[in-house]
Each structure stands twice: as C-alpha cells, then as structure tokens.
C-alpha cells in the first residue's frame, strides 16, 4: 500500500559538526511557529537530539534507525510518528553517506532519505571555503542518483562578500541556496562526554536555545522555499506502524481488565528511551507509570515490573546513591523475581556501586567511569531465556558509554555479541535482564509482550 504523502525534508550535511542539529531544530520550531503541526524525526540511535526536537514542535521526537529496526520499518515508523501532521523534518546523522561501519549505506541518512522518498537539504559549513563549495556540493549531489538534494543551507558565512562568492559558485553548480547563516550568531547548546546535555537537565535554558535556533533559521532561510521543497516529496510506501499485535483481521487489542503496572524510570538521570517502547508496553495491556529515581523514595504503588533505560547515572551518582529508600525498593523488587529490564544506565544503577558510591546491589558487579568511549552497533542473540527474550532471539543493539562494568557478564549472560567482537555480555538472574545494549523493541515487538506477560504472572 502507498500512504498519502506527508510533506517532508531530510536535513543532512557532508560531515558531523556542520550544523545539522541547529538547522533541523530551528526549522522545526520555525515551521511550528507558523501554525504547522510538525513531526520531528532523527536518523540513527541518538536519544538526545529528539528531546530538542520535541521542545521545538510539541510532539514526541522519534528515531529512524535502519540498523536497529531494519530498512523495512523506516517508512512505517515514519508514518506512525507523522500521522496527522502538516510537515515532517528529519535530522540526519553524521555525514550524508555515513552509515553502519562496513555495511555500505545501511543506517545512513542517504538510505533513510531514499526509503522515505524525501528531498534532502544539505547544510554546509562554509567557514573556510568559497568557490570550492561548488565542487563539494557537486560531489554530494552526484554520488548517488537515488538521493535528491533539493538545496543547500550555508552555515558559518563570514560576510556579505563571502556570501556573494558562495552563491556565485553554487549558481554554476545548479543547486539552489535556501538559506545563509552567519558565523557571528552562534547558538549555545552545552555538551559533555556523550554529546549535548539533554533537555530534561536544562529545561529552561534548552527552551531558550531552541528559540534562538528558530530565530536564526527564520532570519537566514527561505522558509517558503523550504516548505515548497517538502511538498515535492512523493507518497511513502507502506502502512503506519502499530504497537498493537497483528491479527488475521488487523491489530488486536489486549483483553479488558487491569493490566500489570510497569514503572519506567525517567527524569534527568534516565533520559534515553524510545517512545515506541512505552507504546508497545501499553498496547500489550500494561499500565505504564513513569517515575524519577532522583526524587521518588519508593516505586509506584503496585509495581509489577520495572524498566530502567539509558541516561547519565554517572553524572547523578551521588544523588542516586543518597536515595537509599528507592535503592532498597528496587533491590526488594528484584529479589521478589519481578521482571526488570535495564539498559546501559539501568545496568549501572543495578550494580553494587558506581564510582565507589552504593547503588541498588541487585547485580554482583561494580561500575566506573573510564576515559574510553565504547561506541557502535552490535548484532546480538539472547543466550538463554529471560523475562525479556526467549533463548535464540536475535536483536540488533547499540552501545554508547564511557563506563565499564566488572565483570562484564554474569553466570547467565544477557546477550551473545556476534561478529568480530564475539563475546557475551550482561546479566540474567531471576526476573532481571540487564545489559549495555540499547535496543529498539519495534524491531522485535514480542519482547514487550513477553515482558508484560511475565509482569502479569510473576
């Protein structure tokens, strides 16, 4: 089936650091200020940029990752997120043609643009070039005929004369200039060891940053031309993704009656979560209750299961450790055999200690900050049965951390990592499944249904 078209743009760049996030977030906010319902999307596994996108649009920021979810889910997930919207903006990842290492175009912005049949706007850092910009843009427009670059936004332009030279060069290349952003007007978005500081940690300041991005883009870009370009996108193939399980006559809603209550950690320390996870848990019949481990001294009443995703527990180790009543409640829940799914930050929180500070003590392991960045996609298989996955379940994941856990795996590991880096990692004990791997449950919705069922019966 081919769905009706949602006007859309993909914001890409020749390389990281060119200004994609500023332009994409600014465009989202600028279009929203014009009264459009804007659907925000991010290529790749990044959790932080979607928080700024949500602030810009008032809608949930969603990821489109062809490695984690498979290329076949990109269009359905896009259509699910963009349902009812007037326009969608998709922020790319890294350089336009950069994807999963050694996998060709897989998970690249270029691949996602082709799967969505969307025009690309190329953001070019022009700070150290003039006429050469035409050769650069020509190379990107001609590299893959399946990628349609509809225009360029020039970033970090130094002067009127510099702009004139750049425009003359691009006129000869036949690529329209849709915006010019000056070097003298930076937008401050603080970073640390894993990228931008998440919105949840700087809500007021982040609101100001997004407003500054919107003003910069509104002043420097031709919004009418960009909207017109978005409307040239063709229909998207396929149907919208649904979190409900499929049946012979369409999606099947769970039977009535109260479902198990599943607590989901949030707040500044645990900001890494894909929206589809909560949607899948809810569709499977669970009552999802968010809570903030920095503030709550107990789990929500009636908690039958716990999900603790990624984030920055290392930044908040002192506060998490000081919340002794909650740590004791988590340990008690784990001891009862209740299902607990923990990823990355959640893994650290379940350890005995993090950087010498006591944590929940659910796992017989210690965690610490390191200088080494562990980053990359992983192809994994469940080593044994757990509350989350049956033995042999294959999922793709992503690691992104500067911490180490000793030991790296328990007597019953969570995953076997395939490929060159063959190893086992993570912990399965009673109802606990804890691992460094971030996974996207839309790729294997059965894990959410299995988790809810275990919460129902444990």
Sine and cosine of phi, psi and omega as CSV:
sin_phi,cos_phi,sin_psi,cos_psi,sin_omega,cos_omega
0.00,0.00,0.55,-0.84,0.07,-1.00
-0.92,-0.39,0.85,-0.52,-0.04,-1.00
-0.99,0.13,0.40,-0.92,0.03,-1.00
-0.88,0.48,0.56,-0.83,-0.13,-0.99
-0.94,0.34,0.65,-0.76,0.20,-0.98
-0.96,-0.27,0.88,-0.47,0.04,-1.00
-0.80,0.60,0.70,-0.71,-0.12,-0.99
-0.40,-0.92,0.45,-0.89,0.06,-1.00
-0.74,-0.68,0.57,-0.82,0.18,-0.98
-0.94,-0.33,0.83,-0.56,0.02,-1.00
-0.99,-0.12,0.90,-0.43,-0.08,-1.00
-0.79,-0.61,0.01,-1.00,-0.01,-1.00
-0.39,-0.92,0.31,-0.95,0.08,-1.00
-0.92,0.39,-0.44,0.90,-0.04,-1.00
-0.34,-0.94,0.22,-0.98,0.10,-0.99
-0.90,0.44,0.46,-0.89,0.04,-1.00
0.99,0.11,0.12,0.99,-0.03,-1.00
-1.00,0.10,-0.31,0.95,0.00,-1.00
0.89,-0.45,0.32,0.95,-0.03,-1.00
-0.85,0.53,-0.73,0.68,-0.08,-1.00
-0.90,0.43,-0.67,0.74,0.03,-1.00
-0.87,0.50,-0.74,0.67,-0.04,-1.00
-0.93,0.37,-0.74,0.67,-0.05,-1.00
-0.89,0.46,-0.74,0.67,-0.02,-1.00
-0.91,0.41,-0.65,0.76,0.04,-1.00
-0.89,0.45,-0.64,0.77,0.05,-1.00
-0.90,0.43,-0.70,0.72,0.02,-1.00
-0.84,0.54,-0.75,0.67,-0.04,-1.00
-0.93,0.38,-0.63,0.78,-0.01,-1.00
-0.92,0.40,-0.68,0.73,0.04,-1.00
-0.92,0.39,-0.63,0.77,0.03,-1.00
-0.89,0.46,-0.61,0.79,0.02,-1.00
-0.91,0.42,-0.37,0.93,0.06,-1.00
-0.99,0.10,0.06,1.00,0.04,-1.00
1.00,-0.06,0.12,0.99,0.01,-1.00
-1.00,0.07,0.60,-0.80,0.17,-0.99
-0.99,0.13,0.94,-0.35,-0.14,-0.99
-0.96,-0.28,0.78,-0.63,0.04,-1.00
-0.99,-0.11,0.87,-0.49,-0.05,-1.00
-0.99,-0.12,0.68,-0.73,-0.01,-1.00
-0.64,-0.77,0.43,-0.90,0.03,-1.00
-0.72,-0.69,0.79,-0.61,0.08,-1.00
-0.96,0.27,0.70,-0.72,0.08,-1.00
0.99,-0.14,-0.10,-1.00,-0.13,-0.99
-1.00,0.01,0.00,1.00,-0.12,-0.99
-0.84,0.55,0.76,-0.65,0.03,-1.00
-0.99,-0.10,-0.36,0.93,-0.21,-0.98
-0.99,0.11,-0.74,0.67,-0.01,-1.00
-0.83,0.56,-0.64,0.77,0.02,-1.00
-0.86,0.51,-0.42,0.91,0.07,-1.00
-0.91,0.41,-0.64,0.77,0.06,-1.00
-0.94,0.34,-0.60,0.80,0.05,-1.00
-0.88,0.47,-0.67,0.74,0.00,-1.00
-0.90,0.44,-0.63,0.78,0.03,-1.00
-0.90,0.43,-0.58,0.81,-0.03,-1.00
-0.96,0.29,-0.50,0.87,-0.16,-0.99
-0.91,-0.41,-0.34,0.94,-0.12,-0.99
0.97,0.22,0.21,0.98,0.03,-1.00
-0.82,-0.57,0.34,-0.94,-0.02,-1.00
-0.90,0.44,0.79,-0.62,0.11,-0.99
-0.97,0.23,0.74,-0.68,-0.08,-1.00
-0.81,-0.58,0.48,-0.87,-0.02,-1.00
-0.99,-0.17,0.53,-0.85,0.10,-1.00
-0.81,-0.58,0.99,-0.13,-0.09,-1.00
-0.86,-0.52,0.95,-0.30,-0.08,-1.00
-0.96,0.27,-0.28,0.96,0.09,-1.00
-0.99,0.14,-0.78,0.63,-0.05,-1.00
-0.92,0.40,-0.63,0.77,-0.13,-0.99
-0.96,-0.27,-0.29,0.96,-0.09,-1.00
1.00,-0.02,0.60,-0.80,0.00,-1.00
-0.83,0.55,-0.50,0.86,-0.07,-1.00
-0.93,0.38,-0.29,0.96,-0.01,-1.00
-0.99,-0.13,-0.11,0.99,-0.07,-1.00
-0.88,0.47,-0.79,0.61,-0.01,-1.00
-0.90,0.44,-0.72,0.69,0.03,-1.00
-0.87,0.50,-0.67,0.75,0.02,-1.00
-0.92,0.40,-0.62,0.79,0.06,-1.00
-0.88,0.47,-0.74,0.67,-0.04,-1.00
-0.90,0.43,-0.58,0.81,0.06,-1.00
-0.88,0.48,-0.75,0.67,-0.03,-1.00
-0.94,0.33,-0.54,0.84,-0.10,-0.99
-1.00,-0.01,0.04,1.00,-0.03,-1.00
-0.82,0.57,0.79,-0.61,0.05,-1.00
0.99,0.17,0.10,0.99,-0.04,-1.00
-1.00,-0.08,0.36,-0.93,0.03,-1.00
-1.00,0.03,-0.43,0.91,-0.10,-0.99
-0.28,-0.96,0.51,-0.86,0.04,-1.00
-0.81,-0.58,0.62,-0.79,0.10,-0.99
-0.85,-0.53,0.80,-0.60,-0.03,-1.00
-0.92,-0.40,0.90,-0.44,0.07,-1.00
-1.00,0.09,0.76,-0.65,-0.01,-1.00
-0.98,0.22,-0.07,-1.00,0.01,-1.00
-0.78,-0.62,0.64,-0.77,0.04,-1.00
0.76,0.65,-0.59,-0.80,0.10,-0.99
-0.99,0.15,0.37,-0.93,-0.10,-0.99
-0.76,0.65,-0.68,0.74,-0.10,-1.00
-0.98,-0.20,0.14,0.99,0.00,-1.00
-1.00,0.08,0.77,-0.64,0.02,-1.00
-0.69,-0.73,-0.47,-0.88,0.02,-1.00
-0.90,0.44,0.72,-0.69,-0.08,-1.00
-0.85,0.53,0.78,-0.62,0.05,-1.00
0.96,0.29,0.20,0.98,-0.07,-1.00
-0.88,-0.47,0.40,0.92,0.01,-1.00
0.91,0.42,-0.75,-0.66,-0.04,-1.00
-1.00,0.09,-0.04,1.00,-0.08,-1.00
-0.82,0.57,0.78,-0.63,0.05,-1.00
0.95,0.31,0.20,0.98,0.06,-1.00
-0.99,0.13,0.32,-0.95,0.10,-1.00
-0.88,0.48,-0.61,0.79,0.01,-1.00
-0.87,0.50,-0.70,0.72,0.01,-1.00
-0.89,0.46,-0.69,0.73,0.00,-1.00
-0.90,0.43,-0.65,0.76,0.03,-1.00
-0.87,0.49,-0.64,0.76,0.01,-1.00
-0.94,0.34,-0.65,0.76,0.01,-1.00
-0.90,0.43,-0.51,0.86,0.01,-1.00
-1.00,-0.05,-0.06,1.00,-0.06,-1.00
0.78,0.62,0.73,0.68,-0.12,-0.99
-0.92,-0.38,0.62,-0.78,0.11,-0.99
-0.94,0.33,0.50,-0.87,-0.05,-1.00
-0.95,-0.32,0.69,-0.73,0.17,-0.98
-0.95,-0.30,0.86,-0.52,-0.08,-1.00
-1.00,-0.09,0.87,-0.50,0.05,-1.00
-1.00,-0.05,0.88,-0.48,-0.10,-1.00
-0.90,-0.43,0.81,-0.58,0.14,-0.99
-0.97,0.25,0.96,-0.27,-0.09,-1.00
-0.99,-0.15,0.25,0.97,-0.16,-0.99
-0.90,0.44,-0.45,0.89,-0.09,-1.00
-0.83,-0.55,0.52,0.86,0.00,-1.00
-0.43,-0.90,0.30,-0.95,0.12,-0.99
-0.74,-0.67,-1.00,-0.03,-0.07,-1.00
-0.90,0.43,-0.47,0.88,-0.01,-1.00
-0.88,0.48,-0.33,0.95,0.00,-1.00
-0.86,0.51,-0.53,0.85,-0.01,-1.00
-0.92,0.40,-0.65,0.76,0.03,-1.00
-0.91,0.41,-0.65,0.76,0.03,-1.00
-0.88,0.48,-0.77,0.64,-0.04,-1.00
-0.92,0.40,-0.63,0.78,0.04,-1.00
-0.86,0.52,-0.68,0.73,0.01,-1.00
-0.87,0.49,-0.67,0.74,-0.02,-1.00
-0.95,0.32,-0.57,0.82,-0.01,-1.00
-0.96,0.26,-0.45,0.89,-0.08,-1.00
-0.99,-0.16,-0.19,0.98,-0.10,-1.00
-0.88,0.48,-0.72,0.70,-0.02,-1.00
-0.75,-0.66,0.95,-0.31,-0.03,-1.00
-0.87,0.50,-0.32,0.95,0.01,-1.00
-0.98,0.20,-0.20,0.98,0.02,-1.00
-0.99,-0.17,0.83,-0.55,-0.03,-1.00
-0.97,-0.24,0.96,-0.27,0.07,-1.00
-1.00,0.03,0.92,-0.39,-0.11,-0.99
-1.00,-0.02,-0.16,0.99,0.00,-1.00
0.14,-0.99,0.11,-0.99,-0.08,-1.00
-0.81,-0.59,0.62,-0.78,0.23,-0.97
-0.92,-0.40,0.85,-0.52,-0.04,-1.00
-1.00,0.01,0.82,-0.57,-0.04,-1.00
-0.94,-0.34,0.48,-0.88,0.06,-1.00
0.86,0.51,0.70,0.71,0.06,-1.00
-0.99,0.15,0.72,-0.69,-0.19,-0.98
-1.00,0.09,-0.50,0.86,-0.12,-0.99
-0.30,-0.95,0.11,-0.99,0.07,-1.00
-0.89,0.46,-0.66,0.75,0.00,-1.00
-0.90,0.43,-0.67,0.75,0.04,-1.00
-0.87,0.49,-0.70,0.72,0.02,-1.00
-0.87,0.49,-0.67,0.74,-0.01,-1.00
-0.87,0.49,-0.69,0.72,0.01,-1.00
-0.90,0.44,-0.66,0.75,0.00,-1.00
-0.91,0.42,-0.67,0.74,0.00,-1.00
-0.91,0.41,-0.66,0.75,0.03,-1.00
-0.86,0.50,-0.68,0.73,-0.01,-1.00
-0.91,0.43,-0.68,0.73,-0.05,-1.00
-0.97,0.25,-0.43,0.90,0.12,-0.99
-0.85,0.52,-0.66,0.75,-0.02,-1.00
-0.94,0.34,-0.40,0.92,0.01,-1.00
-1.00,0.05,-0.18,0.98,0.05,-1.00
0.97,0.26,0.40,0.92,0.00,-1.00
-0.92,-0.40,0.85,-0.53,-0.05,-1.00
-0.94,0.35,0.60,-0.80,0.12,-0.99
-1.00,-0.01,0.89,-0.46,-0.06,-1.00
-0.98,-0.20,-0.04,1.00,0.03,-1.00
-0.06,-1.00,0.46,-0.89,0.05,-1.00
-0.68,-0.74,0.86,-0.51,0.01,-1.00
-0.92,-0.38,0.76,-0.65,-0.10,-1.00
-0.99,0.13,0.51,-0.86,-0.01,-1.00
-0.92,0.39,-0.43,0.90,-0.12,-0.99
-0.98,0.18,0.01,1.00,-0.08,-1.00
-0.81,-0.58,0.93,0.37,-0.01,-1.00
-0.94,0.33,0.46,-0.89,0.11,-0.99
-0.93,-0.38,0.88,-0.48,-0.08,-1.00
-0.99,0.15,0.86,-0.50,0.13,-0.99
-0.72,-0.69,0.98,-0.21,-0.12,-0.99
-0.88,0.47,0.55,-0.84,0.01,-1.00
-0.83,-0.55,0.24,-0.97,0.18,-0.98
-0.53,-0.85,-0.45,-0.89,-0.27,-0.96
-0.91,0.42,-0.34,0.94,0.01,-1.00
-0.86,-0.51,0.34,0.94,0.05,-1.00
0.88,-0.47,-0.41,-0.91,0.00,-1.00
-0.87,0.49,0.50,-0.86,0.12,-0.99
-0.95,0.31,0.80,-0.61,-0.07,-1.00
-0.87,0.49,0.44,-0.90,-0.01,-1.00
-0.84,0.54,-0.65,0.76,-0.08,-1.00
-0.87,0.50,-0.35,0.94,-0.02,-1.00
-1.00,-0.07,-0.18,0.98,-0.06,-1.00
-0.50,-0.86,0.79,0.61,-0.17,-0.99
-0.81,0.58,-0.76,0.65,-0.06,-1.00
-0.92,0.40,-0.74,0.67,0.00,-1.00
-0.91,0.42,-0.60,0.80,0.02,-1.00
-0.90,0.43,-0.61,0.79,0.05,-1.00
-0.87,0.50,-0.66,0.75,0.06,-1.00
-0.91,0.42,-0.63,0.77,0.03,-1.00
-0.89,0.46,-0.69,0.72,0.00,-1.00
-0.91,0.42,-0.64,0.77,0.04,-1.00
-0.89,0.46,-0.62,0.78,0.03,-1.00
-0.92,0.39,-0.63,0.78,0.06,-1.00
-0.88,0.47,-0.68,0.73,-0.01,-1.00
-0.89,0.46,-0.67,0.74,0.00,-1.00
-0.91,0.41,-0.66,0.75,0.01,-1.00
-0.88,0.48,-0.73,0.69,-0.03,-1.00
-0.94,0.33,-0.65,0.76,0.01,-1.00
-0.88,0.47,-0.64,0.77,-0.02,-1.00
-0.96,0.28,-0.55,0.83,-0.16,-0.99
-0.97,-0.23,-0.15,0.99,-0.09,-1.00
-0.87,-0.50,0.44,-0.90,0.06,-1.00
-1.00,0.02,1.00,0.00,-0.08,-1.00
-0.89,0.45,-0.58,0.81,0.02,-1.00
-0.90,0.44,-0.67,0.74,0.01,-1.00
-0.93,0.38,-0.60,0.80,0.02,-1.00
-0.93,0.37,-0.65,0.76,0.05,-1.00
-0.91,0.42,-0.64,0.77,0.03,-1.00
-0.89,0.45,-0.64,0.77,0.05,-1.00
-0.89,0.45,-0.67,0.74,0.02,-1.00
-0.85,0.52,-0.54,0.84,-0.05,-1.00
-0.98,0.19,-0.07,1.00,0.08,-1.00
-1.00,0.07,-0.11,0.99,0.01,-1.00
-0.91,0.41,0.66,-0.75,-0.01,-1.00
-0.99,0.14,0.03,-1.00,0.04,-1.00
-0.86,0.51,0.51,-0.86,0.04,-1.00
-1.00,-0.08,0.79,-0.61,-0.01,-1.00
-0.95,0.30,0.63,-0.78,0.10,-0.99
0.96,-0.26,0.03,-1.00,0.01,-1.00
-0.96,-0.29,0.40,-0.92,0.07,-1.00
-0.88,0.48,0.61,-0.79,0.10,-1.00
-0.90,0.43,0.54,-0.84,0.08,-1.00
-0.77,-0.63,0.67,-0.74,0.06,-1.00
-0.97,0.25,-0.22,0.98,0.01,-1.00
-0.97,0.25,0.60,-0.80,0.02,-1.00
-0.91,0.40,0.56,-0.83,-0.03,-1.00
-0.97,0.24,0.51,-0.86,0.11,-0.99
-0.73,-0.68,0.08,-1.00,-0.03,-1.00
-0.89,0.46,-0.43,0.90,-0.02,-1.00
-0.91,-0.41,0.37,0.93,0.01,-1.00
0.89,-0.46,-0.06,-1.00,-0.03,-1.00
-0.84,0.54,0.61,-0.79,-0.07,-1.00
-0.93,-0.36,0.85,-0.53,0.06,-1.00
-0.99,0.13,0.53,-0.85,-0.02,-1.00
-0.91,0.40,0.37,-0.93,0.02,-1.00
-0.88,0.47,0.43,-0.90,-0.04,-1.00
-0.93,0.38,0.04,-1.00,-0.03,-1.00
0.98,-0.19,0.35,-0.94,-0.03,-1.00
-0.92,0.38,0.74,-0.67,0.04,-1.00
-1.00,-0.06,0.12,-0.99,0.01,-1.00
-0.91,0.41,0.57,-0.82,0.03,-1.00
-1.00,0.02,0.85,-0.52,-0.01,-1.00
-0.91,-0.42,0.86,-0.50,0.04,-1.00
-0.99,0.11,0.72,-0.69,0.01,-1.00
-0.86,-0.52,0.88,-0.48,-0.02,-1.00
-0.92,0.38,0.66,-0.75,0.04,-1.00
-0.59,-0.81,-0.55,-0.83,-0.03,-1.00
0.98,0.22,-0.04,-1.00,-0.10,-1.00
-0.86,0.51,-0.49,0.87,-0.07,-1.00
-0.99,0.14,-0.36,0.93,-0.09,-1.00
-0.72,-0.70,0.96,0.27,-0.10,-0.99
-0.99,-0.15,-0.12,0.99,-0.11,-0.99
-1.00,-0.01,0.96,-0.28,0.00,-1.00
-0.38,-0.92,0.65,-0.76,0.11,-0.99
-1.00,-0.01,0.71,-0.70,-0.06,-1.00
-0.85,0.53,-0.54,0.84,-0.05,-1.00
-0.90,0.43,-0.41,0.91,0.01,-1.00
-0.90,0.44,-0.75,0.66,0.03,-1.00
-0.90,0.44,-0.63,0.78,0.01,-1.00
-0.90,0.44,-0.63,0.78,0.02,-1.00
-0.93,0.37,-0.68,0.74,0.03,-1.00
-0.88,0.47,-0.68,0.73,0.01,-1.00
-0.91,0.42,-0.68,0.73,0.00,-1.00
-0.90,0.44,-0.47,0.88,0.03,-1.00
-0.99,0.15,0.00,1.00,0.09,-1.00
0.96,-0.28,0.02,1.00,-0.03,-1.00
-0.99,0.16,0.44,-0.90,0.22,-0.97
-0.99,-0.13,0.94,-0.35,-0.07,-1.00
-1.00,-0.03,0.81,-0.59,-0.04,-1.00
-0.83,-0.56,0.94,-0.33,0.05,-1.00
-0.96,0.26,0.50,-0.86,0.08,-1.00
-0.48,-0.88,0.35,-0.93,-0.05,-1.00
-0.94,-0.34,0.94,-0.34,-0.02,-1.00
-0.89,0.45,-0.24,0.97,0.08,-1.00
-0.98,0.20,-0.37,0.93,-0.10,-0.99
-0.89,-0.45,-0.64,0.77,-0.07,-1.00
-0.96,0.28,0.73,-0.68,0.02,-1.00
-0.99,-0.11,-0.02,1.00,0.08,-1.00
-0.48,-0.88,0.31,-0.95,0.08,-1.00
-0.96,0.29,0.42,-0.91,0.06,-1.00
-0.81,0.58,0.61,-0.79,0.00,-1.00
-0.81,0.58,0.70,-0.72,0.06,-1.00
0.98,0.21,0.29,0.96,-0.02,-1.00
-0.88,0.48,0.84,-0.55,0.03,-1.00
-0.96,-0.27,-0.23,0.97,0.00,-1.00
-0.33,-0.94,0.33,-0.95,-0.10,-0.99
-0.67,-0.74,0.71,-0.71,0.12,-0.99
-0.86,-0.50,0.84,-0.55,0.02,-1.00
-0.82,-0.57,0.97,-0.25,-0.07,-1.00
-1.00,0.06,-0.40,-0.92,-0.08,-1.00
-1.00,0.06,0.03,-1.00,0.00,-1.00
0.44,-0.90,-0.61,-0.79,-0.11,-0.99
-0.77,-0.64,0.88,0.48,0.03,-1.00
-0.90,0.44,-0.45,0.89,0.02,-1.00
-0.89,0.45,-0.51,0.86,0.02,-1.00
-0.96,0.27,-0.50,0.87,-0.08,-1.00
-0.92,-0.39,0.42,0.91,-0.08,-1.00
-0.85,0.52,-0.66,0.75,-0.04,-1.00
-0.90,0.44,-0.70,0.71,-0.02,-1.00
-0.93,0.36,-0.66,0.75,0.02,-1.00
-0.90,0.44,-0.65,0.76,0.00,-1.00
-0.92,0.40,-0.61,0.79,-0.04,-1.00
-0.93,0.38,-0.36,0.93,-0.01,-1.00
-0.99,0.11,0.94,0.35,-0.08,-1.00
-0.89,0.46,-0.64,0.77,-0.01,-1.00
-0.86,0.51,-0.64,0.77,0.00,-1.00
-0.95,0.32,-0.64,0.77,0.04,-1.00
-0.85,0.52,-0.66,0.75,0.02,-1.00
-0.92,0.40,-0.60,0.80,0.01,-1.00
-0.92,0.39,-0.63,0.78,0.04,-1.00
-0.91,0.41,-0.68,0.73,0.02,-1.00
-0.89,0.46,-0.64,0.77,0.02,-1.00
-0.91,0.41,-0.65,0.76,0.04,-1.00
-0.88,0.47,-0.69,0.72,0.01,-1.00
-0.89,0.45,-0.66,0.76,-0.01,-1.00
-0.90,0.43,-0.43,0.90,0.01,-1.00
-0.97,0.24,-0.19,0.98,-0.03,-1.00
1.00,0.00,0.09,1.00,0.01,-1.00
-0.90,0.43,0.55,-0.83,0.00,-1.00
-0.91,0.41,0.72,-0.69,0.08,-1.00
-0.70,-0.71,0.83,-0.56,0.07,-1.00
-0.93,-0.36,0.86,-0.51,-0.06,-1.00
-0.77,-0.64,0.75,-0.66,0.03,-1.00
-0.84,-0.55,0.79,-0.61,0.14,-0.99
0.82,0.58,-1.00,-0.10,0.03,-1.00
-0.85,0.53,-0.62,0.78,0.05,-1.00
-0.88,0.47,-0.63,0.78,0.08,-1.00
-0.85,0.52,-0.74,0.68,-0.02,-1.00
-0.88,0.47,-0.64,0.77,-0.04,-1.00
-0.91,0.42,-0.49,0.87,-0.01,-1.00
-0.99,0.12,-0.18,0.98,-0.01,-1.00
-0.93,0.36,0.16,-0.99,0.07,-1.00
-0.90,0.43,-0.67,0.74,-0.03,-1.00
-0.43,-0.90,0.38,-0.92,0.06,-1.00
-0.76,-0.65,0.89,-0.46,-0.07,-1.00
0.78,0.63,0.66,0.75,0.07,-1.00
0.99,0.12,-0.09,1.00,0.00,-1.00
-0.99,-0.15,0.70,-0.72,-0.01,-1.00
-0.87,0.49,0.69,-0.72,0.12,-0.99
-0.91,-0.41,-0.53,-0.85,-0.15,-0.99
-0.97,0.23,-0.40,0.92,0.03,-1.00
0.95,0.31,0.34,0.94,0.04,-1.00
-0.96,0.29,-0.61,0.79,-0.01,-1.00
-0.96,-0.27,0.61,-0.79,0.04,-1.00
-0.99,0.11,0.94,0.34,-0.06,-1.00
-0.43,-0.90,0.39,-0.92,0.06,-1.00
-0.86,-0.51,0.47,-0.88,-0.02,-1.00
-0.80,-0.60,0.50,-0.86,0.03,-1.00
-0.47,-0.88,0.43,-0.90,0.12,-0.99
-0.95,0.30,0.54,-0.84,0.06,-1.00
-0.72,-0.69,0.15,-0.99,0.08,-1.00
-0.99,0.10,-0.27,0.96,-0.13,-0.99
-1.00,0.03,0.77,-0.64,0.09,-1.00
-1.00,0.00,0.84,-0.55,0.12,-0.99
-0.98,-0.19,0.87,-0.50,-0.15,-0.99
-0.54,-0.84,0.73,-0.68,0.13,-0.99
0.49,-0.87,0.29,-0.96,0.08,-1.00
-0.97,0.24,0.48,-0.88,0.01,-1.00
-0.70,-0.71,0.60,-0.80,0.11,-0.99
-0.96,-0.28,0.89,-0.45,-0.18,-0.98
-0.80,-0.60,0.37,-0.93,0.08,-1.00
-0.70,-0.72,0.68,-0.74,0.02,-1.00
-0.91,0.41,0.82,-0.57,-0.06,-1.00
-0.95,0.31,-0.64,0.76,0.01,-1.00
-0.59,-0.81,-0.02,-1.00,0.03,-1.00
-0.95,0.33,0.58,-0.81,0.09,-1.00
-0.51,-0.86,0.05,-1.00,0.05,-1.00
-0.91,0.41,-0.32,0.95,-0.05,-1.00
-0.99,-0.17,-0.61,0.79,-0.13,-0.99
-0.55,-0.84,0.57,-0.82,0.11,-0.99
-0.98,0.20,0.48,-0.88,0.04,-1.00
-0.80,0.59,0.71,-0.71,0.00,-1.00
1.00,-0.04,-0.14,0.99,0.03,-1.00
-0.90,0.43,0.80,-0.60,0.01,-1.00
-0.99,-0.17,0.75,-0.66,0.08,-1.00
-0.62,-0.78,0.46,-0.89,0.12,-0.99
-0.98,-0.20,0.63,-0.78,-0.05,-1.00
-0.72,-0.70,-0.02,-1.00,-0.01,-1.00
-0.63,-0.78,0.74,-0.68,0.08,-1.00
-0.96,-0.29,0.67,-0.75,0.00,-1.00
-0.36,-0.93,1.00,-0.07,-0.06,-1.00
-0.31,-0.95,0.33,-0.95,0.12,-0.99
-0.86,-0.51,0.66,0.75,0.02,-1.00
-0.78,-0.63,0.24,-0.97,0.08,-1.00
-0.69,-0.72,0.60,-0.80,0.05,-1.00
-0.90,-0.44,0.75,-0.66,0.03,-1.00
-0.88,-0.48,0.85,-0.53,-0.13,0.99
-0.96,0.29,0.26,-0.97,-0.02,-1.00
-0.98,0.19,-0.22,0.97,0.02,-1.00
-0.51,-0.86,0.49,-0.87,0.04,-1.00
-1.00,-0.03,-0.01,-1.00,0.05,-1.00
-0.82,0.58,-0.56,0.83,0.12,-0.99
-0.90,-0.43,0.99,-0.13,-0.05,-1.00
-0.94,0.35,0.34,-0.94,0.04,-1.00
-0.99,0.15,-0.74,0.67,-0.10,-0.99
-0.73,-0.69,0.51,-0.86,0.30,-0.96
-0.98,-0.21,0.84,-0.55,-0.02,-1.00
-1.00,-0.01,0.80,-0.60,-0.08,-1.00
-1.00,-0.05,0.10,-0.99,0.08,-1.00
1.00,-0.02,-0.41,-0.91,-0.06,-1.00
-0.90,0.43,-0.57,0.82,-0.03,-1.00
-1.00,-0.08,0.86,0.50,-0.08,-1.00
-0.94,0.33,0.82,-0.58,-0.03,-1.00
-0.18,-0.98,0.17,-0.99,0.19,-0.98
-0.94,-0.35,0.48,-0.88,0.01,-1.00
-0.46,-0.89,0.36,-0.93,0.07,-1.00
1.00,0.05,-0.05,-1.00,-0.16,-0.99
-0.66,-0.75,0.70,-0.71,0.19,-0.98
-0.80,-0.60,0.87,-0.50,0.07,-1.00
-0.50,-0.86,0.83,-0.55,-0.12,-0.99
0.79,0.61,-0.86,-0.51,-0.03,-1.00
-1.00,0.01,0.03,1.00,-0.12,-0.99
-1.00,0.02,0.72,-0.69,0.19,-0.98
-0.80,-0.61,0.94,-0.33,-0.08,-1.00
-0.78,-0.62,0.72,-0.70,-0.13,-0.99
-0.37,-0.93,0.38,-0.93,0.13,-0.99
-0.97,0.25,-0.35,0.94,-0.13,-0.99
-0.96,0.28,0.80,-0.60,0.23,-0.97
-1.00,0.10,0.79,-0.61,0.03,-1.00
-0.84,-0.54,0.36,-0.93,0.04,-1.00
-0.93,-0.37,0.94,-0.34,-0.15,-0.99
-0.92,0.38,-0.30,0.95,0.05,-1.00
-0.88,0.48,-0.43,0.90,0.01,-1.00
-0.95,0.30,-0.39,0.92,-0.02,-1.00
-0.54,-0.84,0.95,0.32,-0.13,-0.99
-0.86,0.50,-0.29,0.96,0.04,-1.00
-0.88,0.48,-0.42,0.91,-0.01,-1.00
-0.92,0.39,-0.62,0.78,0.03,-1.00
-0.92,0.39,-0.68,0.73,0.00,-1.00
-0.91,0.42,-0.63,0.78,0.03,-1.00
-0.90,0.44,-0.69,0.73,-0.03,-1.00
-0.89,0.46,-0.70,0.72,0.01,-1.00
-0.90,0.44,-0.67,0.75,0.01,-1.00
-0.89,0.45,-0.65,0.76,0.06,-1.00
-0.90,0.43,-0.61,0.80,0.06,-1.00
-0.90,0.43,-0.57,0.82,-0.02,-1.00
-0.94,0.35,-0.55,0.84,-0.15,-0.99
-0.95,-0.32,-0.16,0.99,-0.08,-1.00
-0.97,0.23,0.00,0.00,0.00,0.00
